Amino acid sequence: MSNILTSDLFRNFMGGFALGAVALFALQPRDADASPPAAPVVQEAALENSDS
């Protein structure tokens, strides 16, 4: 068990995990939900225009 904890693979894995965890919290957009949702597509109007 001590060989696993001192191995380079474990150290690199944990370093990558820590970097990813920090990036998740540090790089989040501040206004992620500030933009309004896209307008719904009205299919009836699209069908009326395709008949012409």
N, C-alpha and C positions, 0 to 999 in steps of 0.2 A: 504494500500500500504506500509506503514512503517513497518507493521508486517512482510510482505514478505521480505523486504530488511534486516531486522535484524534477520531473522530466520536462524537456523543452516543449514537447507537444502540448502538455497540460498548461504550461505557462503561456504559450502563444494562444491557445484556445481561450483561456480566461482573460487574457489581455484583449482579445477581439471581442469577447462578450462584454467586457467593461466599456470598451470604446463604443460599441453599439448601444449600450444602455445610456451612456452619456449623450450620444447623438440623438437618441429618441427624445430626450427631454430638452436638449439645447436647441435643436433645429426645427422645432414645431412652429408652424406659421401662427402668428398671433391672432389673426382674424380668420380662422379656417371656416367658420360658419357665418361670416358677416355678409357674404354675397347672397342675393336672393336666388331661389331655385329657378331653373329655366322654365319658360312658359310651356304649358302642355300643347302638344300638337293637336290641332282640330282636324280630325280625319274627314268630317263631312265636307268641309270647304275644299279639301284636297280632292275628294271624289267629284264634286261639282265642277272643278276646274279641269279635270281629266276628260269629261264628256264633251267639252267644246272643241 
